Amino acid sequence: MSKDFKMPPLDKYDGSFDPNDHVDSFQSQMHLVGVDESCMCVAFSTTFKGVVRTWYRNLTPGSIKSWAQFMELFTSHFITSKKCSRFQESLLNVVQREGESIRSYIKRFNDTCLQIPNLDPTVRLTAAKKGITHREFKWHVVANKPKNITAFLKLTDQLIGTEEEMNPKTDNLAEKRKRDGDNTGNDSHKRRKSKSPSRGRNKSRSRSPLRSHKSGQRSRTPPVERTSYTPLNAKRGEILLAIKDSFFVKWPPKLRGDLATRNRNVYYHFHRDHGHSTENCRNLRDEIEELIRHGYLKNFIQREGRSQADCQPDR
């Protein structure tokens, strides 16, 4: 080995990851330096640590005759750390989760693709489109009709930028809704155990206006009596029409009561039923306020002054 040889920086191998990855990294570095195989055999042992270093010391002195032999001994001994290749069918299991951002979904999808050798680009494109669950994302893909995976990824890159500019807290909101739903359930359980005589009197106040009558789950945040609301630059009905297809909107259950007694000339878009005006509904007002406080709907916030109608609570 030349006296001028300097070992390139390389992560030490401790047996916790794929030995083939370590060999590939080492060989790439050595080829850049331009050393021969005998030098590679000597230098390779300096990249070991822990149990791997112990394994090397236990080898019979002089037993390694070539780089190919050393590489085979090394990879076969630590074969249990080798990554298992996936099949193309496993891509069909990668599906966009509820509330998951486009960036997160594409990252998980591409990470899985890297584990599949000789992946067919057509299969990759088909699986990527099939795993989309959010309506806006799917609509843009169907409308633009990317012909190959490169065009698809270029489109998703544009959509990621748009999504993160408009909704900077997409994933955080989904996680917060789940946590708040669990916490609210625990608080309700404690209230049911309480022996306070005022429990029955306050029962009607503890019910969230956004509780699902199908799932039985409570709303994402504990119920509150709001006394003020963020001033808006548009009517709530107009805002609802703008966001009605967004995945972050949480829809309320159908209105209760006798259908025959309702005004059929008035349609309430948020409850998707007849009965009363969209503008005067507390459920919609609370939902819009909730989304604003989580970083959504910034373009609908009134920047100057405060509307008196927005500040007064419903009665």
Residue frames relative to the residue before (quaternion, step in Angstrom):
aa qw qx qy qz dx dy dz
M 1.0000 0.0000 0.0000 0.0000 0.00 0.00 0.00
S 0.4984 -0.6775 0.4588 0.2865 3.57 -0.89 0.99
K 0.5235 -0.6420 0.4598 0.3197 3.56 -1.12 0.74
D 0.6562 0.5167 -0.3019 0.4596 3.58 1.21 -0.50
F 0.4843 0.6842 -0.4336 0.3307 3.59 1.27 -0.12
K 0.0710 -0.7753 0.6273 0.0173 3.55 -0.97 0.96
M 0.4376 -0.7143 0.4877 0.2457 3.53 -0.76 1.10
P 0.4009 -0.7133 0.5133 0.2588 3.63 -0.68 1.04
P 0.5664 -0.5943 0.4318 0.3736 3.63 -1.09 0.56
L 0.1178 0.7834 -0.5945 0.1377 3.55 -0.84 1.04
D 0.5261 -0.6411 0.4555 0.3235 3.56 -0.96 0.85
K 0.4656 -0.6680 0.5069 0.2831 3.57 -1.03 0.80
Y 0.3315 -0.7433 0.5490 0.1902 3.56 -1.05 0.79
D 0.0866 -0.8224 0.5622 0.0111 3.58 -0.77 1.10
G 0.6230 -0.5749 0.3322 0.4134 3.58 1.29 0.25
S 0.5745 0.6312 -0.3692 0.3678 3.60 1.24 0.01
F 0.7716 0.2399 -0.1758 0.5623 3.62 1.21 -0.13
D 0.7704 -0.3984 0.2464 0.4324 3.53 -1.36 0.22
P 0.4077 -0.7282 0.4928 0.2462 3.64 -0.67 1.06
N 0.6002 0.5669 -0.3633 0.4317 3.59 1.11 -0.59
D 0.6160 0.5351 -0.3477 0.4618 3.59 1.07 -0.69
H 0.6581 0.5042 -0.3113 0.4645 3.58 0.98 -0.82
V 0.6409 0.5186 -0.3221 0.4653 3.59 0.99 -0.81
D 0.6529 0.5186 -0.3170 0.4520 3.58 0.92 -0.89
S 0.6610 0.5029 -0.3084 0.4637 3.59 0.93 -0.89
F 0.6605 0.5152 -0.3028 0.4546 3.56 0.96 -0.90
Q 0.6742 0.4978 -0.3032 0.4536 3.59 0.86 -0.94
S 0.6281 0.5399 -0.3391 0.4461 3.59 1.00 -0.78
Q 0.6647 0.4996 -0.2995 0.4678 3.56 0.96 -0.89
M 0.6730 0.5065 -0.2963 0.4503 3.58 0.94 -0.88
H 0.6476 0.5159 -0.3250 0.4569 3.59 1.02 -0.76
L 0.6193 0.5355 -0.3453 0.4588 3.58 1.11 -0.63
V 0.6704 0.4837 -0.2874 0.4838 3.57 1.06 -0.80
G 0.3493 -0.7695 0.4654 0.2633 3.57 1.15 -0.69
V 0.3706 0.7218 -0.5036 0.2969 3.61 0.90 0.89
D 0.5115 -0.6420 0.4726 0.3206 3.57 -1.25 0.40
E 0.7183 -0.4779 0.2975 0.4089 3.59 -1.30 0.20
S 0.6107 0.5491 -0.3652 0.4384 3.61 1.03 -0.65
C 0.6472 0.5008 -0.3083 0.4850 3.54 1.07 -0.79
M 0.6214 0.5505 -0.3354 0.4454 3.59 1.06 -0.74
C 0.6277 0.5441 -0.3340 0.4454 3.59 1.02 -0.78
V 0.6755 0.4791 -0.2892 0.4802 3.56 0.97 -0.87
A 0.7037 0.4833 -0.2728 0.4437 3.58 0.86 -0.99
F 0.5995 0.6019 -0.3660 0.3799 3.60 1.05 -0.74
S 0.6531 0.5401 -0.3194 0.4239 3.58 0.98 -0.82
T 0.6227 0.5502 -0.3481 0.4340 3.60 1.17 -0.44
T 0.6364 0.5275 -0.3330 0.4537 3.60 1.27 -0.15
F 0.5593 0.6092 -0.3861 0.4086 3.60 1.29 0.16
K 0.0488 0.7716 -0.6341 -0.0117 3.53 -1.30 0.42
G 0.7937 0.3118 -0.2267 0.4706 3.55 -1.27 0.35
V 0.8396 -0.1117 0.1109 0.5200 3.57 -0.98 -0.92
V 0.6071 0.5504 -0.3645 0.4423 3.59 1.11 -0.54
R 0.6291 0.5179 -0.3248 0.4802 3.55 1.06 -0.73
T 0.6338 0.5272 -0.3184 0.4679 3.58 1.03 -0.81
W 0.6272 0.5371 -0.3284 0.4586 3.59 1.00 -0.87
Y 0.6744 0.5037 -0.3025 0.4472 3.60 0.88 -0.92
R 0.6563 0.5172 -0.3130 0.4514 3.59 0.97 -0.82
N 0.6782 0.4986 -0.2885 0.4564 3.60 1.11 -0.60
L 0.4857 0.6479 -0.4493 0.3774 3.60 1.24 -0.05
T 0.5530 -0.6093 0.4517 0.3448 3.58 -1.11 0.69
P 0.4993 -0.6661 0.4582 0.3115 3.61 -0.75 0.97
G 0.8208 0.2116 -0.1838 0.4977 3.60 -0.91 0.93
S 0.4854 0.6899 -0.4290 0.3231 3.60 1.26 0.07
I 0.6624 0.4779 -0.3117 0.4855 3.60 1.14 -0.42
K 0.1391 -0.8357 0.5308 0.0230 3.56 -0.50 1.25
S 0.8107 0.0660 -0.0107 0.5816 3.61 1.15 -0.49
W 0.6374 -0.5251 0.3998 0.3977 3.55 -1.28 0.29
A 0.6240 0.5434 -0.3393 0.4474 3.59 1.00 -0.78
Q 0.6566 0.5005 -0.3061 0.4740 3.59 1.00 -0.85
F 0.6461 0.5240 -0.3132 0.4581 3.60 0.93 -0.91
M 0.6627 0.5135 -0.2979 0.4565 3.56 0.95 -0.95
E 0.6651 0.4980 -0.3051 0.4654 3.60 0.99 -0.83
L 0.6309 0.5267 -0.3298 0.4645 3.61 0.98 -0.80
F 0.6753 0.5154 -0.2853 0.4437 3.53 0.93 -0.97
T 0.7260 0.4432 -0.2610 0.4565 3.61 0.71 -1.03
S 0.6611 0.5024 -0.3229 0.4540 3.62 1.02 -0.69
H 0.6519 0.5159 -0.3313 0.4463 3.61 1.02 -0.70
F 0.7748 0.2983 -0.1636 0.5329 3.60 1.01 -0.77
I 0.2078 0.8263 -0.4952 0.1698 3.53 1.15 0.70
T 0.5959 0.5871 -0.3657 0.4080 3.60 1.14 -0.55
S 0.6614 0.4777 -0.3073 0.4898 3.60 1.24 -0.34
K 0.4714 0.6896 -0.4331 0.3385 3.56 1.26 -0.02
K 0.4631 -0.6705 0.5056 0.2836 3.54 -1.02 0.82
C 0.3654 -0.7204 0.5485 0.2160 3.55 -0.99 0.88
S 0.4224 -0.7069 0.5075 0.2535 3.55 -0.81 0.99
R 0.3276 -0.7368 0.5586 0.1942 3.55 -1.07 0.74
F 0.4490 -0.6598 0.5266 0.2927 3.53 -1.30 0.34
Q 0.6678 -0.5207 0.3512 0.3995 3.55 -1.21 0.48
E 0.6069 0.5852 -0.3539 0.4050 3.59 1.08 -0.67
S 0.5869 0.6009 -0.3742 0.3929 3.59 1.15 -0.55
L 0.5461 0.6183 -0.4020 0.3974 3.60 1.20 -0.37
L 0.6082 0.5761 -0.3513 0.4180 3.58 1.13 -0.60
N 0.6357 0.5262 -0.3301 0.4582 3.59 1.24 -0.32
V 0.5896 0.5475 -0.3732 0.4620 3.59 1.28 -0.16
V 0.0933 0.8046 -0.5684 0.1440 3.56 -0.24 1.34
Q 0.5282 -0.6300 0.4679 0.3243 3.56 -1.03 0.79
R 0.3554 -0.7630 0.5060 0.1884 3.58 -0.72 1.11
E 0.6387 -0.5141 0.3993 0.4102 3.54 -1.27 0.34
G 0.8324 0.1610 -0.1495 0.5088 3.57 -0.77 1.05
E 0.5079 0.6600 -0.4231 0.3571 3.60 1.26 0.00
S 0.4607 -0.6852 0.4915 0.2769 3.58 -0.95 0.85
I 0.6426 -0.5163 0.3974 0.4031 3.55 -1.29 0.37
R 0.6324 0.5471 -0.3361 0.4334 3.58 0.96 -0.87
S 0.6775 0.4975 -0.2956 0.4539 3.58 0.86 -0.96
Y 0.6585 0.5122 -0.3124 0.4544 3.59 0.94 -0.86
I 0.6808 0.4840 -0.2956 0.4635 3.59 0.85 -0.95
K 0.6245 0.5335 -0.3426 0.4561 3.60 1.03 -0.71
R 0.6640 0.4870 -0.3096 0.4755 3.61 0.89 -0.88
F 0.6488 0.5250 -0.3165 0.4509 3.55 0.99 -0.84
N 0.6919 0.4714 -0.2827 0.4680 3.60 0.86 -0.94
D 0.6042 0.5504 -0.3565 0.4527 3.60 1.07 -0.66
T 0.6547 0.4934 -0.3057 0.4843 3.57 1.04 -0.77
C 0.6198 0.5568 -0.3385 0.4373 3.60 1.02 -0.78
L 0.6370 0.5520 -0.3264 0.4277 3.58 1.03 -0.79
Q 0.6836 0.4866 -0.2780 0.4675 3.58 1.19 -0.50
I 0.6459 0.4962 -0.3101 0.4903 3.60 1.30 0.00
P 0.2887 -0.7791 0.5284 0.1743 3.62 -0.45 1.12
N 0.8531 0.1067 -0.0956 0.5016 3.57 -1.16 0.72
L 0.1624 0.8203 -0.5276 0.1492 3.56 0.95 0.90
D 0.4179 -0.7038 0.5238 0.2360 3.55 -0.87 1.03
P 0.4694 -0.6988 0.4577 0.2862 3.64 -0.69 1.03
T 0.6278 0.5384 -0.3395 0.4481 3.59 1.07 -0.69
V 0.6433 0.5055 -0.3095 0.4845 3.56 1.02 -0.83
R 0.6333 0.5422 -0.3245 0.4468 3.56 1.00 -0.82
L 0.6701 0.4933 -0.2944 0.4700 3.58 0.93 -0.90
T 0.6596 0.5162 -0.3080 0.4512 3.58 0.91 -0.90
A 0.6773 0.4899 -0.2889 0.4667 3.58 0.93 -0.91
A 0.6322 0.5422 -0.3343 0.4411 3.59 1.01 -0.80
K 0.6875 0.4659 -0.2781 0.4826 3.58 0.95 -0.87
K 0.6459 0.5395 -0.3177 0.4367 3.56 1.03 -0.76
G 0.6889 0.5065 -0.2803 0.4362 3.59 1.09 -0.69
I 0.5142 0.6428 -0.4206 0.3815 3.60 1.26 -0.12
T 0.1088 -0.8106 0.5743 0.0355 3.58 -0.87 0.97
H 0.6338 0.5367 -0.3476 0.4351 3.63 1.11 -0.50
R 0.5373 -0.6912 0.3873 0.2891 3.54 -0.82 1.08
E 0.6714 0.4983 -0.3204 0.4453 3.60 0.86 -0.88
F 0.6387 0.5293 -0.3092 0.4651 3.56 0.99 -0.91
K 0.6816 0.4824 -0.2890 0.4681 3.58 0.84 -0.96
W 0.6294 0.5470 -0.3394 0.4353 3.57 1.00 -0.83
H 0.6709 0.4974 -0.3023 0.4594 3.61 0.89 -0.90
V 0.6458 0.5126 -0.3241 0.4638 3.59 1.01 -0.76
V 0.6663 0.4909 -0.3012 0.4737 3.59 0.95 -0.87
A 0.6735 0.5116 -0.2951 0.4445 3.57 0.97 -0.88
N 0.7386 0.4174 -0.2260 0.4788 3.61 0.96 -0.85
K 0.1774 -0.8439 0.4904 0.1256 3.60 1.25 -0.44
P 0.0166 -0.8184 0.5743 -0.0110 3.64 0.51 1.09
K 0.3771 -0.7724 0.4746 0.1895 3.57 -0.77 1.05
N 0.7955 0.1039 -0.0611 0.5939 3.59 1.19 -0.41
I 0.7014 -0.4842 0.3151 0.4175 3.57 -1.28 0.25
T 0.6033 0.5595 -0.3616 0.4385 3.61 1.10 -0.61
A 0.6674 0.4813 -0.2947 0.4858 3.58 0.96 -0.87
F 0.6240 0.5422 -0.3365 0.4510 3.59 1.06 -0.73
L 0.6900 0.4722 -0.2815 0.4710 3.59 0.87 -0.94
K 0.6105 0.5359 -0.3494 0.4669 3.59 1.10 -0.62
L 0.6474 0.5090 -0.3068 0.4771 3.56 1.03 -0.82
T 0.6721 0.4945 -0.3084 0.4568 3.60 0.88 -0.90
D 0.5987 0.5581 -0.3641 0.4445 3.59 1.10 -0.63
Q 0.6468 0.4990 -0.3127 0.4847 3.59 1.03 -0.76
L 0.6732 0.4966 -0.2969 0.4606 3.59 0.95 -0.87
I 0.6003 0.5531 -0.3564 0.4546 3.60 1.09 -0.67
G 0.6582 0.5135 -0.3082 0.4563 3.56 0.94 -0.88
T 0.6642 0.4973 -0.2976 0.4721 3.56 0.99 -0.87
E 0.6647 0.5168 -0.3032 0.4462 3.57 0.91 -0.93
E 0.7131 0.4558 -0.2668 0.4611 3.58 0.87 -0.91
E 0.6163 0.5282 -0.3528 0.4655 3.58 1.17 -0.45
M 0.7343 0.4127 -0.2285 0.4880 3.58 0.98 -0.86
N 0.8038 0.1570 -0.0450 0.5720 3.57 1.00 -0.86
P 0.0932 -0.8655 0.4892 0.0537 3.61 0.40 1.16
K 0.7632 0.3493 -0.1941 0.5078 3.62 1.15 -0.36
T 0.1273 0.8498 -0.5050 0.0811 3.59 1.07 0.70
D 0.7333 0.4136 -0.2504 0.4780 3.58 0.69 -1.08
N 0.6395 0.5394 -0.3361 0.4325 3.58 0.98 -0.82
L 0.6438 0.5200 -0.3330 0.4519 3.58 1.01 -0.74
A 0.6425 0.5276 -0.3315 0.4461 3.57 0.96 -0.84
E 0.6750 0.4824 -0.2910 0.4764 3.56 0.98 -0.89
K 0.6508 0.5204 -0.3214 0.4499 3.59 1.00 -0.82
R 0.6246 0.5383 -0.3436 0.4495 3.58 1.01 -0.78
K 0.6559 0.5040 -0.3163 0.4645 3.57 0.98 -0.80
R 0.6640 0.4975 -0.3080 0.4656 3.60 0.94 -0.88
D 0.6822 0.4917 -0.2951 0.4536 3.55 0.90 -0.95
G 0.6158 0.5445 -0.3464 0.4519 3.56 1.08 -0.67
D 0.6561 0.4985 -0.3037 0.4783 3.57 1.02 -0.83
N 0.6723 0.5023 -0.3032 0.4514 3.58 0.91 -0.91
T 0.6429 0.5210 -0.3253 0.4576 3.55 1.02 -0.79
G 0.6297 0.5344 -0.3311 0.4564 3.55 1.06 -0.75
N 0.6513 0.5096 -0.3151 0.4657 3.58 1.02 -0.80
D 0.6473 0.5166 -0.3232 0.4578 3.57 1.00 -0.82
S 0.6456 0.5211 -0.3254 0.4537 3.57 1.00 -0.78
H 0.6287 0.5388 -0.3316 0.4523 3.56 1.06 -0.79
K 0.6502 0.5075 -0.3161 0.4688 3.58 1.03 -0.80
R 0.6524 0.5195 -0.3278 0.4438 3.58 0.97 -0.79
R 0.6298 0.5379 -0.3431 0.4430 3.58 1.06 -0.70
K 0.6757 0.4882 -0.2907 0.4696 3.58 1.14 -0.66
S 0.5490 0.6375 -0.3970 0.3668 3.57 1.19 -0.43
K 0.3167 -0.7551 0.5462 0.1763 3.57 -1.08 0.76
S 0.3150 0.7696 -0.5035 0.2343 3.58 1.22 0.32
P 0.4693 -0.6941 0.4634 0.2885 3.65 -0.86 0.90
S 0.6457 0.5317 -0.3318 0.4362 3.59 1.17 -0.35
R 0.4045 0.7487 -0.4581 0.2569 3.58 1.28 -0.06
G 0.6986 0.4746 -0.2834 0.4542 3.58 0.81 -0.95
R 0.6410 0.5503 -0.3258 0.4245 3.56 1.03 -0.76
N 0.7508 0.3813 -0.2042 0.4993 3.61 1.10 -0.74
K 0.3667 0.7730 -0.4662 0.2249 3.55 1.25 0.03
S 0.6720 0.5114 -0.3157 0.4328 3.57 0.91 -0.87
R 0.6465 0.5294 -0.3269 0.4414 3.60 1.10 -0.60
S 0.6592 0.5424 -0.3170 0.4134 3.61 1.08 -0.59
R 0.5839 0.5851 -0.3874 0.4082 3.58 1.19 -0.17
S 0.3706 -0.7391 0.5211 0.2119 3.57 -0.77 1.03
P 0.4832 -0.6694 0.4722 0.3089 3.61 -0.96 0.73
L 0.7128 0.4268 -0.2574 0.4935 3.61 1.23 -0.32
R 0.3525 0.7435 -0.5043 0.2620 3.60 1.15 0.44
S 0.3971 -0.7300 0.5100 0.2221 3.57 -0.91 0.92
H 0.3422 -0.7569 0.5191 0.2012 3.57 -0.74 1.01
K 0.6401 0.5201 -0.3317 0.4580 3.58 1.26 -0.21
S 0.7735 0.3669 -0.1964 0.4781 3.54 0.77 -1.05
G 0.3713 -0.7386 0.4868 0.2820 3.58 1.15 -0.56
Q 0.5276 0.6314 -0.4198 0.3830 3.60 1.24 0.11
R 0.4531 -0.6791 0.5011 0.2872 3.55 -1.08 0.67
S 0.6811 -0.4958 0.3499 0.4098 3.53 -1.30 0.25
R 0.6836 -0.5269 0.3380 0.3752 3.51 -1.30 0.34
T 0.7800 0.1928 -0.1301 0.5809 3.62 1.18 -0.43
P 0.6030 -0.5536 0.4102 0.4020 3.59 -1.12 0.50
P 0.5518 -0.6297 0.4217 0.3482 3.62 -0.98 0.77
V 0.0337 -0.7916 0.6100 -0.0075 3.54 -1.00 0.86
E 0.3883 -0.6661 0.5794 0.2642 3.53 -1.28 0.46
R 0.1897 -0.8099 0.5459 0.1006 3.58 -0.18 1.25
T 0.2027 -0.7837 0.5788 0.0985 3.56 -1.02 0.85
S 0.7824 0.1306 -0.1032 0.6001 3.58 1.23 -0.17
Y 0.1810 -0.7790 0.5963 0.0691 3.54 -1.23 0.63
T 0.5867 -0.5753 0.4383 0.3644 3.53 -1.19 0.55
P 0.4405 -0.6937 0.4916 0.2882 3.64 -0.78 0.91
L 0.2325 -0.7946 0.5546 0.0838 3.56 -0.93 0.95
N 0.3879 -0.7195 0.5288 0.2286 3.54 -1.26 0.47
A 0.7368 0.2736 -0.1950 0.5867 3.58 1.32 0.22
K 0.5952 -0.5537 0.4325 0.3901 3.54 -1.26 0.36
R 0.5915 -0.6030 0.4001 0.3556 3.56 -1.10 0.68
G 0.6079 0.5493 -0.3553 0.4501 3.57 1.08 -0.60
E 0.6496 0.5045 -0.3115 0.4759 3.57 1.05 -0.75
I 0.6324 0.5222 -0.3279 0.4688 3.57 1.04 -0.76
L 0.6356 0.5369 -0.3260 0.4490 3.56 0.99 -0.85
L 0.6595 0.5021 -0.3119 0.4643 3.59 0.94 -0.85
A 0.6593 0.5181 -0.3095 0.4485 3.59 1.09 -0.67
I 0.7919 0.3173 -0.1492 0.5000 3.61 1.03 -0.72
K 0.3851 0.7849 -0.4414 0.2018 3.60 1.28 -0.08
D 0.7215 0.4108 -0.2512 0.4976 3.61 1.13 -0.53
S 0.4892 0.6723 -0.4298 0.3520 3.60 1.27 0.07
F 0.5284 -0.6712 0.4272 0.2962 3.57 -0.99 0.86
F 0.6666 0.5357 -0.3184 0.4090 3.60 1.11 -0.54
V 0.5309 0.6150 -0.4209 0.4034 3.61 1.24 -0.06
K 0.1888 -0.7752 0.5950 0.0970 3.57 -0.87 0.96
W 0.2474 -0.8159 0.5117 0.1060 3.56 -0.38 1.27
P 0.4277 -0.7017 0.5091 0.2559 3.58 -1.07 0.76
P 0.6068 -0.5377 0.4127 0.4152 3.62 -1.23 0.15
K 0.6670 -0.4740 0.3860 0.4259 3.56 -1.32 0.18
L 0.5766 -0.5839 0.4423 0.3619 3.53 -1.20 0.54
R 0.3619 -0.7190 0.5513 0.2196 3.56 -1.13 0.70
G 0.5820 0.6006 -0.4271 0.3439 3.55 -1.27 0.21
D 0.6709 -0.5074 0.3791 0.3857 3.51 -1.37 0.16
L 0.4267 -0.7216 0.4897 0.2397 3.58 -0.71 1.10
A 0.6284 0.5773 -0.3389 0.3963 3.57 1.07 -0.71
T 0.6904 0.4874 -0.2812 0.4547 3.58 1.15 -0.53
R 0.5861 0.6036 -0.3648 0.3989 3.59 1.24 -0.11
N 0.5259 -0.6132 0.4956 0.3192 3.52 -1.27 0.52
R 0.2897 -0.7995 0.5051 0.1478 3.58 -0.35 1.24
N 0.6117 0.5663 -0.3498 0.4274 3.59 1.24 -0.23
V 0.6970 0.4000 -0.2559 0.5373 3.57 1.31 -0.19
Y 0.0920 -0.8050 0.5855 0.0260 3.59 -0.65 1.13
Y 0.2402 -0.7781 0.5717 0.1000 3.54 -0.81 1.09
H 0.3216 -0.8120 0.4573 0.1679 3.56 -0.21 1.32
F 0.6480 0.5348 -0.3448 0.4186 3.61 0.97 -0.69
H 0.7307 0.3534 -0.2202 0.5410 3.60 0.99 -0.80
R 0.3193 -0.7715 0.4862 0.2577 3.58 1.33 -0.17
D 0.6178 0.4998 -0.3367 0.5052 3.53 0.91 0.99
H 0.5191 -0.6159 0.4880 0.3361 3.56 -1.30 0.26
G 0.4297 0.7316 -0.4783 0.2265 3.55 -1.20 0.41
H 0.8070 -0.1642 0.1270 0.5528 3.60 0.68 -0.99
S 0.6943 -0.5152 0.3349 0.3745 3.54 -1.33 0.30
T 0.5396 -0.6256 0.4648 0.3183 3.57 -1.08 0.75
E 0.6626 0.5518 -0.3073 0.4026 3.58 0.92 -0.93
N 0.7486 0.4314 -0.2208 0.4525 3.60 1.03 -0.76
C 0.5190 0.6742 -0.4046 0.3352 3.60 1.21 0.15
R 0.4371 -0.7003 0.5082 0.2455 3.55 -0.87 1.00
N 0.6003 0.5789 -0.3670 0.4121 3.61 0.99 -0.73
L 0.6893 0.4624 -0.2788 0.4831 3.57 0.87 -0.95
R 0.6294 0.5391 -0.3316 0.4509 3.58 1.00 -0.82
D 0.6815 0.4795 -0.2869 0.4726 3.60 0.95 -0.88
E 0.6450 0.5247 -0.3296 0.4472 3.58 1.00 -0.78
I 0.6517 0.5018 -0.3134 0.4746 3.60 0.94 -0.85
E 0.6534 0.5084 -0.3138 0.4649 3.58 0.97 -0.84
E 0.6296 0.5412 -0.3242 0.4535 3.58 1.03 -0.81
L 0.6731 0.4897 -0.2927 0.4706 3.58 0.93 -0.90
I 0.6309 0.5285 -0.3382 0.4565 3.59 0.97 -0.76
R 0.6898 0.4852 -0.2825 0.4571 3.59 0.94 -0.88
H 0.6834 0.4309 -0.2867 0.5148 3.58 1.28 -0.20
G 0.6877 -0.5315 0.2759 0.4105 3.59 1.21 0.40
Y 0.5734 0.5852 -0.3835 0.4263 3.59 1.27 0.11
L 0.8305 0.3139 -0.1800 0.4235 3.54 -1.46 0.06
K 0.2125 0.8116 -0.5207 0.1581 3.60 1.08 0.62
N 0.6565 0.5243 -0.3201 0.4379 3.59 1.08 -0.66
F 0.6673 0.4735 -0.3113 0.4833 3.61 1.26 -0.09
I 0.5213 0.6366 -0.4183 0.3847 3.60 1.24 0.08
Q 0.4005 -0.7041 0.5364 0.2368 3.57 -0.91 0.95
R 0.3373 -0.8017 0.4675 0.1581 3.54 -0.56 1.18
E 0.7928 0.2228 -0.1191 0.5547 3.61 1.03 -0.65
G 0.8207 0.1912 -0.1589 0.5144 3.55 -0.97 0.89
R 0.2576 -0.7435 0.5928 0.1716 3.56 -1.28 0.00
S 0.4019 -0.7266 0.5105 0.2233 3.54 -0.76 1.05
Q 0.4831 -0.6785 0.4706 0.2913 3.56 -0.86 0.95
A 0.6370 0.5397 -0.3325 0.4387 3.56 1.03 -0.76
D 0.6625 0.5002 -0.3122 0.4619 3.57 1.08 -0.69
C 0.6910 0.4970 -0.2893 0.4380 3.60 1.03 -0.64
Q 0.6631 0.5055 -0.3237 0.4473 3.60 1.13 -0.49
P 0.4104 -0.7146 0.5055 0.2557 3.60 -0.81 0.90
D 0.5527 -0.5821 0.4745 0.3613 3.56 -1.21 0.48
R 0.2487 -0.7615 0.5787 0.1530 3.53 -1.17 0.59
